[in-house]
């Protein structure tokens, strides 16, 4: 089980620059600690903020795909709340792009 996945690599975060365009060895460090991504069977996101869900996905070519094969509990109310198609975020929101690149691809793959 993995709780929260951090900011992730290669994410576009125009209003949260501290979390933008990371290129870190997160997956290699997990593996060095004895945890391979393919062995993670459950991911728990405590909430869907920019610094908690980024490694839910990784870039495969031009598409964001789930990083871990196990289910990410959807917390349906939280997913619905953060979906910008249902509840548009205010201009300058620090979570801009987070749902689209780190939550929706996991939901689609489930």
VMD Tcl script that builds the backbone (N, CA, C; Angstrom):
set m [mol new atoms 330]
animate dup $m
set s [atomselect $m all]
$s set {name element resname resid chain x y z} {
  {N N UNK 1 A 0.852 -1.175 0.000}
  {CA C UNK 1 A 0.000 0.000 0.000}
  {C C UNK 1 A 0.893 1.231 0.000}
  {N N UNK 2 A 0.503 2.209 -0.792}
  {CA C UNK 2 A 1.213 3.486 -0.871}
  {C C UNK 2 A 0.222 4.591 -0.526}
  {N N UNK 3 A 0.579 5.448 0.402}
  {CA C UNK 3 A -0.285 6.559 0.805}
  {C C UNK 3 A 0.262 7.840 0.194}
  {N N UNK 4 A -0.556 8.471 -0.635}
  {CA C UNK 4 A -0.213 9.666 -1.396}
  {C C UNK 4 A 0.985 9.390 -2.291}
  {N N UNK 5 A 1.060 10.091 -3.395}
  {CA C UNK 5 A 2.111 9.811 -4.363}
  {C C UNK 5 A 2.982 11.016 -4.680}
  {N N UNK 6 A 2.821 12.101 -3.966}
  {CA C UNK 6 A 3.683 13.259 -4.185}
  {C C UNK 6 A 3.303 14.049 -5.422}
  {N N UNK 7 A 4.241 14.854 -5.898}
  {CA C UNK 7 A 3.964 15.805 -6.968}
  {C C UNK 7 A 4.057 15.213 -8.369}
  {N N UNK 8 A 4.871 14.192 -8.562}
  {CA C UNK 8 A 5.016 13.595 -9.881}
  {C C UNK 8 A 6.009 14.329 -10.756}
  {N N UNK 9 A 6.413 13.678 -11.820}
  {CA C UNK 9 A 7.360 14.254 -12.783}
  {C C UNK 9 A 6.642 14.804 -13.993}
  {N N UNK 10 A 7.217 15.857 -14.562}
  {CA C UNK 10 A 6.764 16.375 -15.842}
  {C C UNK 10 A 5.409 17.032 -15.849}
  {N N UNK 11 A 4.901 17.390 -14.705}
  {CA C UNK 11 A 3.554 17.973 -14.631}
  {C C UNK 11 A 3.610 19.486 -14.886}
  {N N UNK 12 A 2.612 19.969 -15.609}
  {CA C UNK 12 A 2.480 21.404 -15.870}
  {C C UNK 12 A 1.655 22.012 -14.751}
  {N N UNK 13 A 2.267 22.872 -13.952}
  {CA C UNK 13 A 1.599 23.489 -12.804}
  {C C UNK 13 A 1.813 25.005 -12.824}
  {N N UNK 14 A 1.087 25.712 -13.690}
  {CA C UNK 14 A 1.335 27.142 -13.866}
  {C C UNK 14 A 1.128 27.989 -12.612}
  {N N UNK 15 A 0.271 27.545 -11.705}
  {CA C UNK 15 A 0.014 28.342 -10.503}
  {C C UNK 15 A 0.557 27.674 -9.243}
  {N N UNK 16 A 1.373 26.666 -9.422}
  {CA C UNK 16 A 2.051 26.003 -8.299}
  {C C UNK 16 A 3.456 25.617 -8.777}
  {N N UNK 17 A 4.298 26.607 -9.074}
  {CA C UNK 17 A 5.595 26.333 -9.693}
  {C C UNK 17 A 6.511 25.422 -8.878}
  {N N UNK 18 A 6.333 25.351 -7.579}
  {CA C UNK 18 A 7.172 24.457 -6.769}
  {C C UNK 18 A 6.940 22.994 -7.131}
  {N N UNK 19 A 5.814 22.698 -7.768}
  {CA C UNK 19 A 5.476 21.321 -8.126}
  {C C UNK 19 A 5.535 21.071 -9.632}
  {N N UNK 20 A 6.035 22.028 -10.386}
  {CA C UNK 20 A 6.039 21.945 -11.849}
  {C C UNK 20 A 7.333 21.345 -12.387}
  {N N UNK 21 A 7.189 20.571 -13.447}
  {CA C UNK 21 A 8.313 20.085 -14.249}
  {C C UNK 21 A 9.368 19.340 -13.451}
  {N N UNK 22 A 8.948 18.603 -12.436}
  {CA C UNK 22 A 9.911 17.796 -11.677}
  {C C UNK 22 A 10.497 16.724 -12.590}
  {N N UNK 23 A 11.697 16.346 -12.271}
  {CA C UNK 23 A 12.372 15.229 -12.927}
  {C C UNK 23 A 13.197 14.558 -11.841}
  {N N UNK 24 A 12.517 13.799 -10.994}
  {CA C UNK 24 A 13.223 13.195 -9.863}
  {C C UNK 24 A 13.163 11.673 -9.931}
  {N N UNK 25 A 14.013 11.004 -9.167}
  {CA C UNK 25 A 14.112 9.544 -9.221}
  {C C UNK 25 A 13.151 8.816 -8.282}
  {N N UNK 26 A 11.951 9.339 -8.103}
  {CA C UNK 26 A 10.991 8.771 -7.154}
  {C C UNK 26 A 10.807 7.262 -7.319}
  {N N UNK 27 A 10.540 6.831 -8.546}
  {CA C UNK 27 A 10.297 5.401 -8.756}
  {C C UNK 27 A 11.555 4.576 -8.500}
  {N N UNK 28 A 12.711 5.083 -8.891}
  {CA C UNK 28 A 13.973 4.382 -8.626}
  {C C UNK 28 A 14.248 4.307 -7.122}
  {N N UNK 29 A 13.904 5.376 -6.407}
  {CA C UNK 29 A 14.098 5.371 -4.956}
  {C C UNK 29 A 13.136 4.398 -4.269}
  {N N UNK 30 A 11.909 4.322 -4.753}
  {CA C UNK 30 A 10.974 3.321 -4.219}
  {C C UNK 30 A 11.533 1.917 -4.445}
  {N N UNK 31 A 12.032 1.686 -5.660}
  {CA C UNK 31 A 12.567 0.368 -5.968}
  {C C UNK 31 A 13.795 0.048 -5.108}
  {N N UNK 32 A 14.645 1.054 -4.885}
  {CA C UNK 32 A 15.819 0.847 -4.028}
  {C C UNK 32 A 15.396 0.492 -2.604}
  {N N UNK 33 A 14.215 0.955 -2.207}
  {CA C UNK 33 A 13.682 0.638 -0.879}
  {C C UNK 33 A 12.932 -0.701 -0.878}
  {N N UNK 34 A 12.910 -1.368 -2.035}
  {CA C UNK 34 A 12.281 -2.675 -2.112}
  {C C UNK 34 A 10.851 -2.679 -2.608}
  {N N UNK 35 A 10.391 -1.557 -3.169}
  {CA C UNK 35 A 9.010 -1.456 -3.647}
  {C C UNK 35 A 9.015 -1.119 -5.131}
  {N N UNK 36 A 8.628 -2.085 -5.952}
  {CA C UNK 36 A 8.503 -1.836 -7.386}
  {C C UNK 36 A 7.091 -1.315 -7.667}
  {N N UNK 37 A 6.976 -0.405 -8.606}
  {CA C UNK 37 A 5.661 0.177 -8.930}
  {C C UNK 37 A 4.642 -0.911 -9.236}
  {N N UNK 38 A 5.046 -1.935 -9.965}
  {CA C UNK 38 A 4.100 -2.985 -10.350}
  {C C UNK 38 A 3.635 -3.840 -9.176}
  {N N UNK 39 A 4.310 -3.703 -8.029}
  {CA C UNK 39 A 3.905 -4.467 -6.845}
  {C C UNK 39 A 2.949 -3.708 -5.923}
  {N N UNK 40 A 2.725 -2.428 -6.192}
  {CA C UNK 40 A 1.830 -1.632 -5.357}
  {C C UNK 40 A 0.395 -1.997 -5.730}
  {N N UNK 41 A -0.309 -2.603 -4.778}
  {CA C UNK 41 A -1.658 -3.058 -5.096}
  {C C UNK 41 A -2.751 -2.115 -4.616}
  {N N UNK 42 A -2.394 -1.154 -3.781}
  {CA C UNK 42 A -3.369 -0.154 -3.321}
  {C C UNK 42 A -2.660 1.187 -3.186}
  {N N UNK 43 A -3.277 2.229 -3.704}
  {CA C UNK 43 A -2.807 3.599 -3.509}
  {C C UNK 43 A -3.933 4.356 -2.823}
  {N N UNK 44 A -3.611 5.003 -1.728}
  {CA C UNK 44 A -4.592 5.813 -1.016}
  {C C UNK 44 A -4.198 7.276 -1.182}
  {N N UNK 45 A -5.085 8.049 -1.761}
  {CA C UNK 45 A -4.884 9.493 -1.838}
  {C C UNK 45 A -5.689 10.125 -0.721}
  {N N UNK 46 A -5.000 10.753 0.229}
  {CA C UNK 46 A -5.713 11.356 1.350}
  {C C UNK 46 A -6.616 12.482 0.884}
  {N N UNK 47 A -6.184 13.191 -0.146}
  {CA C UNK 47 A -7.001 14.201 -0.805}
  {C C UNK 47 A -6.337 14.517 -2.140}
  {N N UNK 48 A -7.030 15.216 -3.009}
  {CA C UNK 48 A -6.590 15.353 -4.396}
  {C C UNK 48 A -5.919 16.692 -4.693}
  {N N UNK 49 A -4.979 17.072 -3.850}
  {CA C UNK 49 A -4.213 18.301 -4.091}
  {C C UNK 49 A -2.962 18.000 -4.900}
  {N N UNK 50 A -2.415 19.031 -5.488}
  {CA C UNK 50 A -1.250 18.982 -6.357}
  {C C UNK 50 A -0.082 18.184 -5.779}
  {N N UNK 51 A 0.156 18.264 -4.503}
  {CA C UNK 51 A 1.317 17.619 -3.885}
  {C C UNK 51 A 1.019 16.229 -3.339}
  {N N UNK 52 A -0.140 15.679 -3.657}
  {CA C UNK 52 A -0.530 14.367 -3.130}
  {C C UNK 52 A -0.827 13.320 -4.198}
  {N N UNK 53 A -1.035 13.730 -5.447}
  {CA C UNK 53 A -1.518 12.781 -6.453}
  {C C UNK 53 A -0.666 12.677 -7.721}
  {N N UNK 54 A 0.401 13.414 -7.821}
  {CA C UNK 54 A 1.156 13.499 -9.076}
  {C C UNK 54 A 1.704 12.196 -9.608}
  {N N UNK 55 A 2.194 11.338 -8.717}
  {CA C UNK 55 A 2.738 10.069 -9.197}
  {C C UNK 55 A 1.652 9.019 -9.403}
  {N N UNK 56 A 0.386 9.382 -9.288}
  {CA C UNK 56 A -0.671 8.448 -9.683}
  {C C UNK 56 A -0.488 8.077 -11.150}
  {N N UNK 57 A 0.101 9.019 -11.918}
  {CA C UNK 57 A 0.289 8.800 -13.347}
  {C C UNK 57 A 1.721 9.135 -13.746}
  {N N UNK 58 A 2.081 8.603 -14.895}
  {CA C UNK 58 A 3.375 8.905 -15.509}
  {C C UNK 58 A 3.113 9.108 -16.995}
  {N N UNK 59 A 3.993 9.846 -17.630}
  {CA C UNK 59 A 3.835 10.120 -19.050}
  {C C UNK 59 A 4.368 8.938 -19.856}
  {N N UNK 60 A 3.524 8.417 -20.739}
  {CA C UNK 60 A 3.898 7.343 -21.643}
  {C C UNK 60 A 3.671 7.891 -23.044}
  {N N UNK 61 A 4.736 8.335 -23.674}
  {CA C UNK 61 A 4.594 9.045 -24.950}
  {C C UNK 61 A 3.953 10.390 -24.680}
  {N N UNK 62 A 2.745 10.576 -25.166}
  {CA C UNK 62 A 2.023 11.837 -24.948}
  {C C UNK 62 A 0.800 11.638 -24.058}
  {N N UNK 63 A 0.715 10.488 -23.408}
  {CA C UNK 63 A -0.473 10.158 -22.617}
  {C C UNK 63 A -0.105 9.893 -21.157}
  {N N UNK 64 A -0.926 10.416 -20.245}
  {CA C UNK 64 A -0.765 10.124 -18.823}
  {C C UNK 64 A -1.428 8.795 -18.541}
  {N N UNK 65 A -0.654 7.873 -17.981}
  {CA C UNK 65 A -1.155 6.529 -17.678}
  {C C UNK 65 A -0.909 6.230 -16.206}
  {N N UNK 66 A -1.693 5.329 -15.618}
  {CA C UNK 66 A -1.471 4.988 -14.207}
  {C C UNK 66 A -0.058 4.454 -13.974}
  {N N UNK 67 A 0.557 4.902 -12.908}
  {CA C UNK 67 A 1.897 4.446 -12.534}
  {C C UNK 67 A 1.834 3.104 -11.839}
  {N N UNK 68 A 0.809 2.901 -11.041}
  {CA C UNK 68 A 0.684 1.705 -10.218}
  {C C UNK 68 A -0.514 0.893 -10.697}
  {N N UNK 69 A -0.365 -0.434 -10.756}
  {CA C UNK 69 A -1.452 -1.250 -11.275}
  {C C UNK 69 A -2.625 -1.422 -10.312}
  {N N UNK 70 A -2.371 -1.238 -9.034}
  {CA C UNK 70 A -3.424 -1.441 -8.040}
  {C C UNK 70 A -4.444 -0.324 -8.071}
  {N N UNK 71 A -5.582 -0.576 -7.489}
  {CA C UNK 71 A -6.640 0.440 -7.490}
  {C C UNK 71 A -6.296 1.652 -6.620}
  {N N UNK 72 A -6.733 2.786 -7.075}
  {CA C UNK 72 A -6.683 4.006 -6.276}
  {C C UNK 72 A -8.106 4.230 -5.798}
  {N N UNK 73 A -8.361 4.139 -4.491}
  {CA C UNK 73 A -9.724 4.373 -4.016}
  {C C UNK 73 A -10.232 5.716 -4.522}
  {N N UNK 74 A -11.419 5.714 -5.076}
  {CA C UNK 74 A -11.859 6.912 -5.775}
  {C C UNK 74 A -12.380 8.013 -4.871}
  {N N UNK 75 A -12.841 7.726 -3.659}
  {CA C UNK 75 A -13.390 8.802 -2.838}
  {C C UNK 75 A -14.326 9.644 -3.689}
  {N N UNK 76 A -15.385 9.037 -4.178}
  {CA C UNK 76 A -16.253 9.626 -5.194}
  {C C UNK 76 A -16.604 11.089 -4.943}
  {N N UNK 77 A -16.862 11.454 -3.711}
  {CA C UNK 77 A -17.212 12.854 -3.428}
  {C C UNK 77 A -16.034 13.778 -3.715}
  {N N UNK 78 A -14.822 13.364 -3.340}
  {CA C UNK 78 A -13.639 14.175 -3.591}
  {C C UNK 78 A -13.354 14.255 -5.093}
  {N N UNK 79 A -13.484 13.135 -5.787}
  {CA C UNK 79 A -13.276 13.124 -7.227}
  {C C UNK 79 A -14.268 14.056 -7.899}
  {N N UNK 80 A -15.528 13.964 -7.523}
  {CA C UNK 80 A -16.545 14.837 -8.112}
  {C C UNK 80 A -16.241 16.303 -7.828}
  {N N UNK 81 A -15.865 16.622 -6.593}
  {CA C UNK 81 A -15.590 18.005 -6.214}
  {C C UNK 81 A -14.439 18.598 -7.023}
  {N N UNK 82 A -13.384 17.824 -7.268}
  {CA C UNK 82 A -12.194 18.345 -7.954}
  {C C UNK 82 A -12.283 18.265 -9.461}
  {N N UNK 83 A -13.320 17.629 -9.999}
  {CA C UNK 83 A -13.487 17.538 -11.447}
  {C C UNK 83 A -13.856 18.923 -11.985}
  {N N UNK 84 A -12.970 19.554 -12.754}
  {CA C UNK 84 A -13.249 20.919 -13.224}
  {C C UNK 84 A -14.413 21.008 -14.204}
  {N N UNK 85 A -14.814 19.876 -14.766}
  {CA C UNK 85 A -15.986 19.897 -15.642}
  {C C UNK 85 A -17.264 20.042 -14.821}
  {N N UNK 86 A -17.237 19.585 -13.586}
  {CA C UNK 86 A -18.405 19.699 -12.708}
  {C C UNK 86 A -18.361 20.985 -11.894}
  {N N UNK 87 A -17.180 21.286 -11.375}
  {CA C UNK 87 A -16.998 22.466 -10.537}
  {C C UNK 87 A -15.755 23.215 -11.008}
  {N N UNK 88 A -15.917 24.145 -11.936}
  {CA C UNK 88 A -14.752 24.875 -12.455}
  {C C UNK 88 A -13.957 25.543 -11.334}
  {N N UNK 89 A -12.638 25.462 -11.456}
  {CA C UNK 89 A -11.740 26.065 -10.471}
  {C C UNK 89 A -11.604 27.553 -10.768}
  {N N UNK 90 A -11.376 28.344 -9.751}
  {CA C UNK 90 A -11.206 29.780 -9.971}
  {C C UNK 90 A -9.890 30.072 -10.698}
  {N N UNK 91 A -9.823 31.172 -11.417}
  {CA C UNK 91 A -8.575 31.535 -12.099}
  {C C UNK 91 A -7.409 31.583 -11.098}
  {N N UNK 92 A -6.275 31.053 -11.502}
  {CA C UNK 92 A -5.097 31.070 -10.645}
  {C C UNK 92 A -5.058 29.954 -9.620}
  {N N UNK 93 A -5.968 29.003 -9.706}
  {CA C UNK 93 A -6.026 27.907 -8.745}
  {C C UNK 93 A -4.762 27.053 -8.842}
  {N N UNK 94 A -4.142 26.775 -7.707}
  {CA C UNK 94 A -2.914 25.988 -7.660}
  {C C UNK 94 A -3.077 24.555 -8.097}
  {N N UNK 95 A -4.299 24.072 -8.151}
  {CA C UNK 95 A -4.549 22.696 -8.581}
  {C C UNK 95 A -4.855 22.596 -10.075}
  {N N UNK 96 A -4.602 23.660 -10.828}
  {CA C UNK 96 A -4.866 23.637 -12.262}
  {C C UNK 96 A -4.114 22.461 -12.898}
  {N N UNK 97 A -4.794 21.688 -13.725}
  {CA C UNK 97 A -4.293 20.533 -14.472}
  {C C UNK 97 A -4.183 19.257 -13.644}
  {N N UNK 98 A -4.299 19.334 -12.334}
  {CA C UNK 98 A -4.089 18.166 -11.478}
  {C C UNK 98 A -5.103 17.070 -11.767}
  {N N UNK 99 A -6.368 17.422 -11.840}
  {CA C UNK 99 A -7.391 16.416 -12.099}
  {C C UNK 99 A -7.166 15.774 -13.466}
  {N N UNK 100 A -6.891 16.604 -14.455}
  {CA C UNK 100 A -6.769 16.117 -15.820}
  {C C UNK 100 A -5.591 15.161 -16.016}
  {N N UNK 101 A -4.450 15.422 -15.362}
  {CA C UNK 101 A -3.285 14.569 -15.619}
  {C C UNK 101 A -2.997 13.544 -14.525}
  {N N UNK 102 A -3.577 13.692 -13.348}
  {CA C UNK 102 A -3.213 12.794 -12.248}
  {C C UNK 102 A -4.383 12.040 -11.620}
  {N N UNK 103 A -5.602 12.416 -11.949}
  {CA C UNK 103 A -6.779 11.742 -11.386}
  {C C UNK 103 A -7.604 11.090 -12.486}
  {N N UNK 104 A -8.000 11.862 -13.491}
  {CA C UNK 104 A -8.871 11.343 -14.548}
  {C C UNK 104 A -8.282 10.120 -15.264}
  {N N UNK 105 A -6.974 10.095 -15.582}
  {CA C UNK 105 A -6.459 8.895 -16.255}
  {C C UNK 105 A -6.587 7.626 -15.413}
  {N N UNK 106 A -6.464 7.754 -14.116}
  {CA C UNK 106 A -6.623 6.590 -13.227}
  {C C UNK 106 A -8.089 6.172 -13.184}
  {N N UNK 107 A -8.973 7.151 -13.114}
  {CA C UNK 107 A -10.405 6.853 -13.115}
  {C C UNK 107 A -10.817 6.148 -14.408}
  {N N UNK 108 A -10.288 6.620 -15.537}
  {CA C UNK 108 A -10.618 6.006 -16.843}
  {C C UNK 108 A -10.108 4.569 -16.923}
  {N N UNK 109 A -8.944 4.313 -16.330}
  {CA C UNK 109 A -8.337 2.980 -16.414}
  {C C UNK 109 A -8.981 1.971 -15.478}
  {N N UNK 110 A -9.729 2.470 -14.493}
  {CA C UNK 110 A -10.315 1.570 -13.489}
  {C C UNK 110 A -11.398 0.689 -14.077}
}
mol reanalyze $m
mol bondsrecalc $m
mol representation Tube
mol addrep $m
